[in-house]
Amino acid sequence: MVDYHKKFTAMGYRVLIYSGDHDLCIPFTGTEAWVRSLGYRVVDSWQPWHFGGQVAGYTQGYDHNLTFLTIKGSGHTVPEYKPKESLAFYAHWLFGQKI
């Protein structure tokens, strides 16, 4: 998968990788380690993103248009656990807006 992500980001595609912070199948710390294994430089350090006036998770931006995002209180199937938050972050990302 690393090769695919490097190929797509080298072609200029934006990439969003997200993970629930209560995911017991693949903990977000493992996903974060995998993202770091790509070797991309952090361009936006951890910052909260909000939904409904509450912190809904955290984002970190990397060069090559890659964003890693966590969703507070979500398990493995994020849209099932947090459907409103999922729609919010995904819609923002699709429209190129800051999450």
RODO-2510 file (C-alpha; in nm, 4 decimals, decimal comma):
residues 99
     n   res          X          Y          Z
     1     m     0,0000     0,0000     0,0000
     2     v     0,2881     0,2384     0,0651
     3     d     0,3852     0,2241    -0,3029
     4     y     0,0290     0,3034    -0,4140
     5     h     0,0016     0,6021    -0,1820
     6     k     0,3378     0,7371    -0,2909
     7     k     0,2393     0,6920    -0,6561
     8     f    -0,0940     0,8734    -0,6171
     9     t     0,0444     1,1592    -0,4108
    10     a     0,3310     1,2004    -0,6599
    11     m     0,0635     1,2412    -0,9292
    12     g    -0,0866     1,5268    -0,7278
    13     y    -0,3893     1,3488    -0,5820
    14     r    -0,5058     1,4565    -0,2379
    15     v    -0,5217     1,1741     0,0153
    16     l    -0,7291     1,1560     0,3329
    17     i    -0,6593     0,8787     0,5805
    18     y    -0,8862     0,8617     0,8820
    19     s    -0,9239     0,6455     1,1879
    20     g    -1,1587     0,6243     1,4841
    21     d    -0,9804     0,6799     1,8137
    22     h    -1,1686     0,3860     1,9727
    23     d    -1,0924     0,1405     1,6918
    24     l    -0,9935    -0,1869     1,8561
    25     c    -0,9272    -0,3608     1,5224
    26     i    -0,6695    -0,1133     1,3938
    27     p    -0,5861     0,1463     1,6611
    28     f    -0,5289     0,4988     1,5316
    29     t    -0,1755     0,4849     1,6711
    30     g    -0,1004     0,2042     1,4251
    31     t    -0,2493     0,4035     1,1387
    32     e    -0,0477     0,7054     1,2468
    33     a     0,2709     0,4959     1,2467
    34     w     0,1863     0,3686     0,8987
    35     v     0,1340     0,7255     0,7742
    36     r     0,4702     0,8257     0,9239
    37     s     0,6305     0,5297     0,7423
    38     l     0,5601     0,7095     0,4134
    39     g     0,8367     0,9501     0,5147
    40     y     0,6392     1,2653     0,4377
    41     r     0,7146     1,5839     0,6273
    42     v     0,4530     1,7213     0,8686
    43     v     0,3272     2,0575     0,7394
    44     d     0,0358     2,1090     0,9822
    45     s     0,0900     1,9744     1,3330
    46     w    -0,1943     1,8164     1,5278
    47     q    -0,4925     2,0425     1,5599
    48     p    -0,8534     1,9772     1,6607
    49     w    -1,1395     1,9794     1,4164
    50     h    -1,4873     2,0645     1,5367
    51     f    -1,8432     1,9535     1,4760
    52     g    -2,1485     2,0852     1,6555
    53     g    -1,9388     2,3100     1,8777
    54     q    -1,7357     2,0167     2,0099
    55     v    -1,3914     1,8761     1,9328
    56     a    -1,4681     1,5891     1,6960
    57     g    -1,1112     1,4671     1,6475
    58     y    -0,7701     1,5837     1,5333
    59     t    -0,5932     1,6342     1,2022
    60     q    -0,2339     1,6399     1,0947
    61     g    -0,1242     1,7486     0,7490
    62     y     0,1721     1,6130     0,5579
    63     d     0,3404     1,7286     0,2415
    64     h     0,2244     1,5727    -0,0868
    65     n    -0,1386     1,6650    -0,0005
    66     l    -0,1854     1,3923     0,2598
    67     t    -0,4089     1,4455     0,5639
    68     f    -0,4486     1,2120     0,8620
    69     l    -0,7623     1,2600     1,0684
    70     t    -0,8987     1,1001     1,3846
    71     i    -1,2623     1,0838     1,4907
    72     k    -1,3314     1,1024     1,8636
    73     g    -1,5401     0,8194     2,0054
    74     s    -1,5510     0,6164     1,6853
    75     g    -1,4706     0,2526     1,6359
    76     h    -1,3519     0,0776     1,3193
    77     t    -1,6518     0,1589     1,0982
    78     v    -1,6451     0,5359     1,1402
    79     p    -1,9633     0,6209     0,9424
    80     e    -2,1568     0,3701     1,1527
    81     y    -2,0353     0,5117     1,4842
    82     k    -2,0265     0,8810     1,3896
    83     p    -2,2413     0,9375     1,0773
    84     k    -2,2867     1,3147     1,1163
    85     e    -1,9219     1,3768     1,1883
    86     s    -1,8246     1,1499     0,8978
    87     l    -2,0399     1,3431     0,6543
    88     a    -1,8993     1,6714     0,7860
    89     f    -1,5297     1,5873     0,7498
    90     y    -1,5744     1,4056     0,4211
    91     a    -1,7819     1,6855     0,2651
    92     h    -1,5236     1,9429     0,3720
    93     w    -1,2451     1,7329     0,2245
    94     l    -1,4307     1,6699    -0,1035
    95     f    -1,4914     2,0424    -0,1497
    96     g    -1,1296     2,1265    -0,0675
    97     q    -1,2249     2,3089     0,2512
    98     k    -1,0258     2,3040     0,5709
    99     i    -1,1513     2,0328     0,8047
***
